[in-house]
């Protein structure tokens, strides 16, 4: 019989965390923020590049400022480094902060009305 203790790959996956704001404010460019996120994640550049399906040379160009981080791999990057550092820098550079999205009152009312209408249709049928 195999237990979870015998399979070390099965376990709790660490959540994606925020990087302290004072560290984000020290980043001068996107490449600095990418490097900060990698360092906070305690991984090598090569490991992160492999995790997100990017050539290590391309990640090096992003960090040095000769290329930009593609937005379509942003979530993969955050998952690889286990933090929102680069995303926080993007928001910070626009004078904003990265916060979890919440449902507005209008959105909630619309969702509930739609669900209610669907349930009424099912009850009639």
C-alpha positions as CSV (number, residue, x, y, z in Angstrom):
1,X,0.0,0.0,0.0
2,X,1.4,3.4,-1.0
3,X,0.8,6.4,1.2
4,X,1.3,10.1,0.5
5,X,4.4,10.0,2.7
6,X,5.9,7.5,0.1
7,X,5.2,9.9,-2.7
8,X,7.0,13.2,-1.9
9,X,5.7,14.8,-5.2
10,X,2.2,14.9,-3.8
11,X,1.7,17.7,-1.3
12,X,0.4,21.2,-0.8
13,X,1.4,23.6,-3.6
14,X,2.6,27.0,-2.3
15,X,0.4,29.9,-3.2
16,X,1.6,32.8,-5.3
17,X,2.5,35.6,-2.9
18,X,3.1,39.3,-3.0
19,X,6.6,40.9,-2.9
20,X,7.1,43.6,-0.3
21,X,6.2,47.0,-1.9
22,X,9.5,48.6,-0.8
23,X,11.4,46.1,-3.0
24,X,9.1,46.8,-5.9
25,X,9.7,50.5,-5.6
26,X,13.5,49.9,-6.0
27,X,13.0,48.5,-9.5
28,X,13.9,51.0,-12.2
29,X,12.7,48.9,-15.2
30,X,10.8,45.8,-16.1
31,X,14.0,43.7,-16.3
32,X,14.8,44.7,-12.7
33,X,11.3,43.5,-11.6
34,X,11.7,40.2,-13.5
35,X,15.1,39.6,-11.8
36,X,13.6,40.5,-8.4
37,X,10.7,38.1,-8.8
38,X,13.2,35.3,-9.8
39,X,15.4,36.0,-6.8
40,X,12.5,36.2,-4.4
41,X,11.3,32.9,-5.8
42,X,14.7,31.4,-5.0
43,X,15.2,29.9,-8.5
44,X,17.8,30.3,-11.1
45,X,17.1,32.1,-14.4
46,X,17.6,28.8,-16.3
47,X,15.0,27.0,-14.1
48,X,12.5,29.8,-14.6
49,X,13.1,29.9,-18.3
50,X,12.5,26.1,-18.6
51,X,9.4,26.3,-16.4
52,X,7.8,29.0,-18.6
53,X,8.9,27.4,-21.9
54,X,11.4,30.2,-22.9
55,X,14.9,30.0,-24.0
56,X,17.3,31.1,-21.2
57,X,18.9,33.6,-23.6
58,X,15.6,35.3,-24.2
59,X,15.0,35.6,-20.4
60,X,18.5,37.1,-20.1
61,X,17.6,39.7,-22.8
62,X,14.5,40.6,-20.9
63,X,16.4,41.0,-17.7
64,X,19.1,43.1,-19.4
65,X,16.4,45.4,-20.9
66,X,17.0,44.4,-24.6
67,X,13.6,42.6,-24.7
68,X,10.2,42.8,-22.9
69,X,8.3,40.2,-20.9
70,X,5.5,38.9,-23.1
71,X,2.2,39.5,-21.4
72,X,0.8,36.2,-22.5
73,X,3.2,34.3,-20.3
74,X,2.7,36.5,-17.2
75,X,0.6,34.0,-15.3
76,X,3.1,31.2,-16.1
77,X,5.9,33.4,-14.9
78,X,4.1,34.1,-11.6
79,X,3.4,30.4,-11.1
80,X,7.1,29.6,-11.8
81,X,8.5,32.1,-9.3
82,X,5.6,31.8,-6.9
83,X,5.2,35.6,-6.6
84,X,3.5,38.6,-8.2
85,X,6.7,40.7,-8.3
86,X,6.7,41.6,-12.0
87,X,3.0,42.2,-12.1
88,X,3.2,44.4,-9.0
89,X,5.9,46.5,-10.7
90,X,3.8,46.9,-13.8
91,X,0.9,48.2,-11.6
92,X,3.4,50.3,-9.5
93,X,4.8,51.9,-12.6
94,X,1.3,53.1,-13.6
95,X,0.7,54.6,-10.1
96,X,-1.6,51.7,-9.1
97,X,-1.4,48.7,-6.8
98,X,-2.2,45.1,-7.5
99,X,-5.2,43.9,-5.6
100,X,-7.5,40.9,-6.0
101,X,-10.5,41.5,-8.2
102,X,-13.9,41.6,-6.5
103,X,-17.4,41.5,-7.9
104,X,-19.2,44.8,-7.9
105,X,-22.8,45.1,-6.7
106,X,-24.0,45.5,-10.2
107,X,-22.1,42.5,-11.4
108,X,-23.4,40.4,-8.5
109,X,-27.0,41.5,-9.2
110,X,-26.7,40.6,-12.9
111,X,-25.2,37.2,-12.1
112,X,-27.8,36.4,-9.5
113,X,-30.7,37.5,-11.9
114,X,-29.2,35.4,-14.7
115,X,-28.9,32.3,-12.4
116,X,-32.4,32.9,-11.1
117,X,-33.8,33.1,-14.6
118,X,-32.0,29.8,-15.6
119,X,-33.4,28.0,-12.5
120,X,-36.9,29.2,-13.3
121,X,-36.6,27.9,-16.9
122,X,-35.4,24.5,-15.6
123,X,-38.3,24.3,-13.1
124,X,-40.8,25.0,-15.9
125,X,-39.3,22.4,-18.3
